[in-house]
Amino acid sequence: MSAAPRYWSLLLPAALLLMVTMGIRQSLGLFVSPINTTTGMGIVAVSFALAVGQLVWGIAQPIFGAVANRYGAGRVLVLGAVLSALGIGMAPLMPSAWGLVFALGVVASAGAGAGAFSILIGSVSQHLQPERRSFAAGFINAGGSFGQFLFAPLVQVCISAFGWMGAMYTLAVITLASSPLARPLRRRQPSVAVEAKPVAQGEGLRAQLSAAFRDRSYLLVHAGFFTCGLHVSFLMTHLPGEVELCDLSAQVSANAVALVGLANIAGSLAAGVLGQRFRAKDLLFCFYMSRALLIAAYLLAPKSALTMYWFALGLGFTFLATVPPTAGLVGKLFGTRYLATLFGMTLLSHQIGGFLGAWLGGVTVASTGSYQWMWYADAALALFAAFTNLPIREAKPGAPALARA
């Protein structure tokens, strides 16, 4: 098989898998109001279930990343599809808030973690030359964004037609049907030589992790990505609630969520291309700074459907476009040998922030009747994340990736 077909035979199924995984996962915020209305669980309880899901999704990734490093990504991805379908299918059968936590927060989210960025980008990177990895990460990431664009209106249509329970069953079937896409990614041995940071070469995963957590630059990557997780989770869990508080329709919510995904297709592809020319930390500085400015503009603007759409497009451009440069930074610092695990640990920090974003959003609106203080916190943390990335050690594009300060 020539290089080009082999390249796309990895990228396309990986992007399609992420399309299903992230499309469904990022559309769950549309269920908050229907579940609350029909069950009376309360917005804090439903938000908490999704918040636990953010945390479990993060915890699952380094664990499944280590399994994928040893046994290959294919089996992990199939297991993830089965778990996700099981958890989503169980959710309508749960009679209590704790049952919802178990179904969506634990089972479905663990499955989604097994089919997330770190597994897909990490496994594909081991079969590509270094110069192709930035674009590949952006392309795979764009698949997740397209899924959000595709699934948000689909989920809203299903909720309107079948109720939230019927919509959940539909998503479970779609998730299970995606599992054959894992077949091209089942190979365990890398197709190209993989790099490992010199201090840990030949010493295994434990030594690599120990070296990573002594590295200031790696810790700064974690700090910035923690903030990103809080932004993303708060927005996707509570944007429908914000729209409702502005006396706008549920269709505006679905459209806004879809526009976030549409804009992030462009953002993810742009991040992948720009990552070949500019330092990842500089891209991340620009992305986070733009979020702070957009939130400030949104708070000052009149709350109309048009405002929501422009806000969704603006934030959507950087929404998950932070993933390719963040994965690229980890790869530059430590190589690709254990990238699925090391980037999985970074995503765990992202999801700790995600837990706080989803949960505190619910607490804030229940306590104050609005999300105003969460928007203030979002803007301040975006500024923090922007400046946190500047001290990170990173060679310019084209320089040796594992150069040490």
DAHUWO-V688769 format. One line per field, one symbol per residue. phi: phi as a letter, one per 30 degrees, with the letter a starting at -180 (. if undefined). burial: b if it has 16 or more other C-alpha atoms within 10 Angstrom, else e. A space follows every 50 residues. Layout:
# DAHUWO-V688769
phi=???
burial=???
This chain:
# DAHUWO-V688769
phi=.dddededdcddddddddedddedddcdeddeddddddcidjdddddddd deddddeddddddddddddccjdeddddedddddddddddeddddbdddd eddddcddddddddccedddddddedcbdedcdddddddddddddddddd dedddddddddcidddddddddddddddedddedcddcdedbdccbeedc eicidddddddddccdddddeddddededdeddddddceeddddddicdd ddeddddddeddddddddddddddddcbddddddeddddddedddddddd ddccededdddddddddcecdddedddddddddbicecdeddddddddde ddddeddddddddddddciacedddddedddddededddddddaddejde dcdcd
burial=eeeeeebeebbbbbbbbbbbbbbbbbbbbbbbbbbbeeeeebbbbbbbbb bbbbbbbbbbbbbbbbbbbeebbbbbbbbbbbbbbbbbbbbbeeeebebb bbbbbbbbbbbbbbbbbbbbbbbbbbbbebeebbbbbbbbbbbbbbbbbb bbbbbbebbeeebbbbbbbbbbeebbebbebbebbbbeebeeebbbbeeb eeeebeebbeebeeeebbbbbbbbbbbbbbbbbbbbbbbbbbbeeeebeb ebbbbbbbbbbbbbbbbbbbbbbbbbeebbbbbbbebbbbbbebbbeeee eebebeebbbbbbbbbbbbbbbbbbbbbbbbbbbbbbbbbbbbbbbbbbb bbbbbbbbbbbbbbbeeeebbeebbeebbbbbbbbbbbbbebbbbeeeee bbeee
